[in-house]
Every structure is written in structure tokens, then in C-alpha cells.
Amino acid sequence: MTLTVTKRQGVVVWLYSLRQVKQLRRYGLVYYTSKRMKYVYLYVDIDQAEMAVEKLKKLHYVKRVSLSQRPNIDMDFGARVGKPEEMITQKTDSEELD
């Protein structure tokens, strides 16, 4: 038996009312609910993220839906530790020119 890790995408769903939070469980894993700001953070499989967002946008109790940008961000900070910010910005500018 092997453990397989599925890639996940975070989705922020802004609601008019929090009554329907239980209904959002069918779209993904409800990770966090903010009562004060009326949003729900849920995780869906990365290959089903676009389809889930389209379905969520059609619901009458949903204000807005946005995807998390974390999968698009380079999370390798090992090369940047201990270097001044000027060197990092110069390096990223030169990488963009290539």
C-alpha cells in the first residue's frame, strides 16, 4: 500500500450568509470559515479546480470566488537567505530577460 499525495488548490468563496457552509462540503474540503468576514477557504483537487470554481460562481448565495496563488509562487527560498534585497531584485530582473 502506497501513499499518494494529490495536488490541491485553495479556493476562497465569499458568501452573503454563512447558512450554506455545509452545502460547500460537496465541492471540496472546508478548511476555514470566517464568521466576521463571511468567507470560506476550501481545498479542491487541482485538476478539478476550474470546474469547481465555475459551479460555485453559479450558486445564488456566493458573492465572489477566487483561486489561491500559492501553486504559482516559487517557494524555494534557499538561494535568497542572507542576501540583500537589491541583489535578489537584480537577479530576478535578469532572469526575466532570459
C-alpha positions in Angstrom: 0.0 0.0 0.0 1.5 3.3 -1.1 0.5 6.8 0.0 -0.3 9.1 -3.0 -0.4 12.8 -2.4 -2.9 14.6 -4.5 -2.2 18.2 -5.5 -4.7 20.7 -4.0 -5.8 24.2 -4.9 -7.1 26.6 -2.4 -10.3 28.4 -3.2 -11.8 31.4 -1.3 -15.6 31.6 -1.5 -17.2 34.9 -0.3 -20.7 34.4 0.9 -23.8 36.6 1.6 -24.7 34.4 4.6 -22.9 31.6 6.4 -26.0 29.3 6.5 -24.9 27.4 3.4 -21.4 26.4 4.6 -22.5 22.8 5.0 -23.5 22.8 1.3 -20.0 23.8 0.2 -18.6 20.4 1.5 -19.7 18.7 -1.7 -17.3 20.9 -3.7 -14.2 20.3 -1.6 -12.7 20.2 1.9 -13.8 23.2 4.0 -10.6 24.2 5.8 -11.6 27.6 7.4 -14.7 29.7 7.9 -14.6 33.3 8.8 -17.8 34.4 10.5 -16.8 38.1 10.6 -15.8 38.5 7.0 -18.2 35.8 5.6 -15.8 33.7 3.6 -14.9 30.1 3.4 -11.5 28.7 2.4 -11.7 25.3 0.9 -9.4 22.9 -0.9 -10.2 21.1 -4.1 -8.2 18.8 -6.3 -6.0 20.9 -8.7 -7.4 19.1 -11.8 -11.0 19.9 -10.8 -10.4 23.4 -9.6 -11.6 25.3 -12.6 -14.8 23.2 -12.9 -15.5 23.7 -9.2 -15.0 27.5 -9.5 -17.5 27.7 -12.3 -20.0 25.7 -10.3 -19.5 27.8 -7.2 -19.9 31.1 -9.2 -23.4 29.9 -10.3 -24.7 29.5 -6.7 -27.1 32.2 -5.6 -25.5 32.6 -2.1 -22.0 33.1 -3.4 -20.7 36.7 -3.9 -17.3 36.0 -5.3 -14.8 33.1 -5.8 -11.1 33.4 -6.1 -8.3 30.9 -6.5 -5.2 30.9 -4.3 -2.0 31.9 -6.0 0.3 29.7 -3.9 0.8 27.0 -6.5 2.1 29.7 -8.9 4.7 31.1 -6.4 8.2 29.8 -6.3 8.6 28.5 -2.7 12.4 27.9 -3.0 13.9 30.5 -0.6 17.2 28.7 0.0 19.1 30.8 -2.6 17.8 34.0 -1.2 18.6 33.6 2.5 21.1 36.1 3.8 21.3 38.2 0.6 20.4 41.8 0.5 17.1 42.7 -1.2 18.9 44.6 -4.0 20.8 41.5 -5.2 17.6 39.5 -5.2 15.7 42.0 -7.3 18.6 42.4 -9.7 18.7 38.6 -10.1 15.0 38.2 -10.8 15.1 41.1 -13.3 18.0 39.4 -15.2 16.1 36.1 -15.1 13.1 37.7 -16.7 15.2 39.0 -19.6 16.4 35.4 -20.5 
